[in-house]
Amino acid sequence: MRFLSYSLSVIAFVSCSGLAADAADRPNVIVIVSDDQGYSDVGFNGCCEIPTPRLDALAASGVAFDAGYASHPYCSPSRAGLLTGRYQQRFGHECNPGIVDSDEPAGLPLDQTLMSDLFHENGYRTAAIGKWHLGDEESFWPTNRGFDEWFGFSGGGYSYWGTPKPGMPYAGVLRDGKPVPVEELSHLTDDFSTEAVRFIEDNQDSPFFLYLAYNAPHAPDHATREHLAMVEHIEYGGRAVYGAMVAGMDAGIGRVHDKLKELEIDDNTLIFFFSDNGGRVSHARNLPLRGHKGMLFEGGVRVPFCVSWPGHVPAGKRYRQPVSSLDIMPTVLAAAGIQAKPELELDGVDLLPYLSGTNRSTPHERLFWRYAMGDGEYGFAVREGNLKLVQSAYKNRTLLFDLSEDVGERVDLAQQQPETVERLSSLIRDWDAGNVKPLWLDPHGANVHKEEAAREKAVNAASRGQKDR
């Protein structure tokens, strides 16, 4: 059977640590995820036009990652990697679920253990708030995956006003699986922030794990007048609305942090923030990186990423070595004194020794990526040190870059260094030998082929009529 039962998964893989016996010794953990946010669309990465003062303060109180990566260039697979601490290609969750041609419902396989499972089994109060996108069927819902509470929606892109999509199963915002009336909602970014504040207040006296997954600034482009007032200076309308969505999320994160301070538990709360993938193609900015969401160039996988834990993580530091969203699970489990058994085969590492300086080596010798283009067709990338190899399926090219000299991936070194190309390609083949085929497919391959064709049409049209000189 493809999917094992949730209960058997937890029984097989959970290990409680004696360090978790005293609640006072265990930190609260909050993992905040933004959706399709550009690398340079946050102040701590140089953004000057979109106000993100609360995220900038969070980064200043801890460590901002110069080279923080998502494990996949688009939404659902990235979240599957985050919550399992494993390359999602190892268990077939490589595409977005939804209306797919599959013999079984599409969702994060039930034989995978999530960080929420481990926190729940070790006495933490757990909540998932916001976008789920890991399966629409009830068996995949957060309340069946180690979360005590759930407030959000199960699918992908969704109206910020809470209006259900006609004809879609389980459409609408749900509270623990029951529909929330639309009239009780305002704007989902604000609603998710409010719900997060309530959860913290209700669980201030016991350790909690909060997964706060905003759908901002993913399309559709909906913003309140209050959010828009923060970006009146942005003259391009589309960028202004996108910026308002980011600014509204930033303000909500500020409300969450203010509540922690009010309750005097901020020093005992570990917070990670990152975007699930690179910035969307419209209105987001990934500068100085190449590409955008859906691509294996840096703009598709290098994301805004920071961590804060006062007294345990150094403040005001920028960490330059590559790290991955796969590292979040082992890091927060280590902080909580929870041991995951080796059978889990986590691909991430505990970052705390690296951030403190106890371990001066690099967290990862290599990082890998793969996306599915169709049945048996894939794109790949590997980063080893400062070298990055991209095997682009839609461009039908293999490209090699030195990120220490060329973070924008403008200078392709593949022709100059064929031996390096072959060596890195062999590393990809070895890594991929441990992966499986996607359990279902999505339209990604067709979409990027169309996008590449449109690009070629545009550049060819621009040069039409040029005279030879």
N, C-alpha and C positions, 0 to 999 in steps of 0.2 A: 504493500500500500504506500502511496506517495506521502500521505500525511499520517503521522502518529498522533495519539491523543495528547492533549496539553498536560494532563496529569502525569502520564508516564514520562514525558519530557522533563518535567520538574523533578520528579522522584529520582530519575536517572542522573541528573547533572548538578543538583544543588548541594553545596557544602557549606554548612554554617561554621563561622569562625568564633573561637572563644573571645576574640577581641570585640565582638558585637554584643557582648552580654550587658554592658552598661550603656544605656541610652545616652547618658551625658557625654560619653567619649566618642560618640558617632556623629559625624557631621550630617547636616541636611544636604541634599544634592539637588541642584536644579540644572537641567539641560534645556537650553533655549535654542530653537532652530528658526531661522528665517527662511524664506522660500524664494529662490531665484534672485537673490540680492547680489549686485555687482561687487567685485573685489574692492573697487575704489569708491563704493557708495557708503562709506562709513568714515567718520572723521579720523579714527586712529590709523586708517590707511591713506589719509591724505585728502579726503573729500572736503571741499570748501563750500559747496552750495547747499547740500542737504544737511540740516542740523541733526546731529546725533550726539548730543552732549552726555546722555546717560550711558550709552554704549562706550563712549570715549572715557568716561569716568570709570566704568567697569574694567576696561582694558588697562587704564592707568593704575588701578588698584591691584593688578596682577600682571599677567604675561600676555602680550599680543604676539601672534605667530606670523612671521613674514611669509612662510611657506606652509600654511595650513591647507590641507587638501581634503575634499570630499572623496569618498571611495567610488563614486559614479557620477557622470555628468548630468543626470536628471533624477527626478523626485523620488519615486518609490524605491528603486534599488538602493539609492543613497541612504534612505531611512532604514531599510532592512540591514544594511551594513552597520549603521550606527547602533542599532538596538541589539544586534547580535555580537558585535565586535569581530565579525568575520567578513572576508570577501564574499559578497552575495552570490558570486558565480559558483561558489562551492556548493550551494544548495538550490540553485536554479532560479533565484529571484533576481532576474536580470532586466526585467521589463516592467513597465507600469501595468498594474491590473486594471480591470474594467470590463468593457464588453470585448471579450477575446474568444478566439476559437480554441476551446480547451475542453477536455473530457471532464475536468474537475474544476471547482471554483478556484479562481486565482487569488492568491494571497500569501503572506509570509508563512512558509510551511510550518505546520504545527509541531514538527519534531525539532524545531530550533528553540533554544533557550534564550530568552531576552533578559536584558539587565533588570527589567521590571520584575521578572520571575524571581531573580535572586534577591532583590531588595525586599520583595513581599515575603519571601520565605525566611528572611532574616529580621523580621519585625518592623520593617519600615512601612509607613503609610504611603501609598503610591497613587498618583493621579496622572492621567493623560489629558491634556487640554489643547484643543486646536485641531489641526489637520492630521488625519491618520494615514490614509492612502496606502494601507497595507492589507487590503482585502475588504470587500463590501459585505460578504456573508458573515452572519453572526458568529460563526466559529472563530473568525479572525479578529473580532473586535477587541479593543483594549481590555475590557472587563473579563475577557477569557484569556488574556495574555499577561497576567500578573498585576494588573492595575485595579485598585479598589474603586476608583472613581474615573469617570470619563465624561468630558463635556467637549463636544466637537462634531466633526462630520467625517464620514468614512472614506470619501472619494478624493479626487484631485482638485482641479480648479473649481471655485464655488463663489457664488454671489456673496459679497460682504454684508449685504442687507439680510441674509438668511433665507432668501427666497428659494424654495426647493426647485430642482430641475425636473420638469415634467417627464413622466415615464421612467425615471431612474429608480432602481430599488434602493430602499433605505435612504431616500433623499431627505435632506434637511439636517438641521442641527439636532443632535441627540444628547440627552443626559442619561448616562448609564443605560443606553439602548432605547430610551423612550423619547419620542419627538418633543422638541421644545417649540411652543407656539411662536410664530414669526413676530407677533406683537410684543413678545417679551425680549426681543433682540433689538439692538441699536445698530452698531457696526461691529463686525466680528473681531476686528483687532481690539477694540475697546472691551467687547464682551469677554474675550479670552483673558485680557489683562485683569478685568474685574474678578473673573472666576479664579485666576491664579492667586490674587490677593486674598480672596475668601478662603481658599484651601490652606494657605499659609497660616492665616489667623486661626483657623479651626484646628490646626495640627502643630501649633507652636510648642507644645509641651512634649512632643515625641518626635523622633527622627522621621523625616519624610523624604521621598523622592518625587520630584515634580518634572514631568516631561512637558514643556511648554512649546508647542509647535505652531507658530504663527503661519498663516497662509500669505501674509504680506511679505514682499510686494508682488506676489504672483498675480497674473491677470485673473479676473477682469479688473479694470482700473476703477475702483470705487474709493472715494475718500470723503470724509466729513468736512464741513466748512471750517471746523477748528483745526483739522489737520492741514487743510489747504492754506490757512492763514499763516502757517509756519514757513511756507515756501512762496510767498507772494513775489519774491525777488527773482524767481526763475521764470524767464520770459517764454521759453518753449513749453507749450501747454502739456504735451505728453510727458515730458520730463518733470514738469511741475506736479502732475498728478502722481506719477511714480514716486517722486520725492516726498510728497505728502504721505503716501502709504508707509514709506520708511520712517519718516518723522513721527507718525502716529504710533508705529510699533516701538520706536525708541522711547516715546513718552510713557507707553504702557510698561516697558521694562523698568523705567524709572519708578513707576508706582509699585512694582514688585519689590525693587530694592529698598524703597522708602519704608515699606511695610516690614521688611527684615530688620531695618534699623530701629523702627519704632518699637518692635518687639524685643530688641537687643539680642537678636540671634544672627545678625549678619556676619559676625566673626566666626560663627560655627556653621557657615553655609558655603559649600563649594559650588561655583557657578561656571558652566561652560556655555559659550555662545559660538555658533557658526551658522553659515548658510548651507543649505542642503546640496547646492551645486553652484556653478558660476552664474553670473547675471544673465537674465533673459535677453533675447535678441533685441527687443524694443525698449528704449528709454533707460535701460541699465547701462552702467559703465564699468568695464573691467580693466581700464588702463592701469599700468602700461602693458597689460597682458593681451595676448592674441586670442581671438575667438570668444565664444559665449556658451551658454547652456547647451548641452547636447554634444559638445565637441570634447576631444581629448587634448586639445591645446590648453595652455594654462588658464585661459579665460573660462574654460568649461569646468575645471576641477579645483583651481586654487581659489580660496574663498576667504571672506572675513572670518576671523577665528581668534578667540581669546579665552582665558581662564582666570578666575579670581578665587582665592581662598586665603583671607588675611591670616598672617602668621605662619602659613604653611607653603604658600607660593610667593616668591619674591615680587615686590611691587615695582611698577615702572620699568619693566624689562621687555625687550623685544627678543624673541627667540628665532634664530635664523635657520636652524636645521629643519628639514622636512618632517612634518608630523601629519597624521591622518585622523579623520573622524573615527576610524576603527580603534584609535587609542583611547577614546573617551570611556568606553565600558571598562577596560582593565584599570584605568586610572581612578575612576570613581569607586569601583569595587575595592581597590586597595586602600583608598582613603577611608572607606567605611569598615575596613577590617573583614571583608567578605572574600573568601577564597572560592574561585571557580575551579572545578575539577579539570584535569588535563583533557578529559574526553570532549570538552567544549571546543578545543582546538582554536583558541582565539588567535587572530592575526594581528591584533593591536598589542601595544605594550603600555605598561604603567609609565606615564610621563613624569611623575613626581621626582624621581631621582635625577632626571635630566634637568628639570627646571630648577631644582635646588642647587645643582652643581655637584651633587654627590657622584653622579655618573657623568663623566665628561666626554664619553663617546657619543655617537649619533644614534637616535632611537631606531632608525631603519637604514639598513644597507641599501635596500631597494623598495620602491613602491610600484604597484602594478594597477593597470586599469584594462577593462574590456567592456565593450558594448555590443549588443546583438543588432545586426542589420537585417537579418532574415534567417531562414533555415540554413544553418551552417555557415553563415557569413558574419564576420566579426571585425571590429576595429580594436586595436590594442595600443597601449603605451606603457613604457617603463621609465622610471627615473632612478638612476644610480649616481649618487654623488651629485655633480652638477650637470651630468649628461642626461638628456631626455630623448628617447626614441618614440616616434609616433608612427604607427602603421594605420594610415587613414583609409578606411574602406570606401568612403564616398569620393575621395580625391584619387583613389587608386595609386597612392604614393607612400613611400616610406621616407620619413624626414628625421634628421638628427640635429639636435641643438645643444649648445653649451649655455646653460642658464646663468652661469656666473658672468658671462659677457653679453648675453642676449636673452634677457628675461621675456622680451616680446616675441621670441621665436621667429625672427625675420630672416636669419641667415642659416640656410640648410647646409649642413656639413656632410650629408650622406655620401655624395660623390667623392669627397676628399678623404673620407675615413671608412672605406668599405669593411675593413676588419672590425671596427667598432660596431658598425651596423650589424654584422653577422653575429658578433658576440652578444650584443643586447637582444637580438632576435632569438638567439638560442635560449637566453634567460626567460623570455616570454613563453617560448614553447615548453620549457620545463615547468614554469608556473602554471601554464594552462592545462598541463596534463592532470592536475589535481582538481580541475573544474568540471562542471557538468553542463549539459545543454539547458537552455532556458525552459522552464516548465510551461511557459506560454510566451507569445510574442506580442509586440505592440507596433504601432505605425512608425516608429523612430526611423527605420531604414528608409522607407519611402519618403518620409518628410525631409531628411537631410539630403537625399538625392535631388529632390525638388529644389531645395534651398541652394545647392551647389549649381544646379542648372540655371536657376534664376540669377545667381551671381555671374556666371559666365555670360549670360545674355546681356546683363547690364554693362559689364566691362567691355564686351565686344561692341555694343551699341555706342559706347562712349568714344571708341577709337575709330568708328566707321568714317570713312572719308579722309583720313589722315594721309597726306601725300608722303611718298618716299623722299628723303632728303639726301 
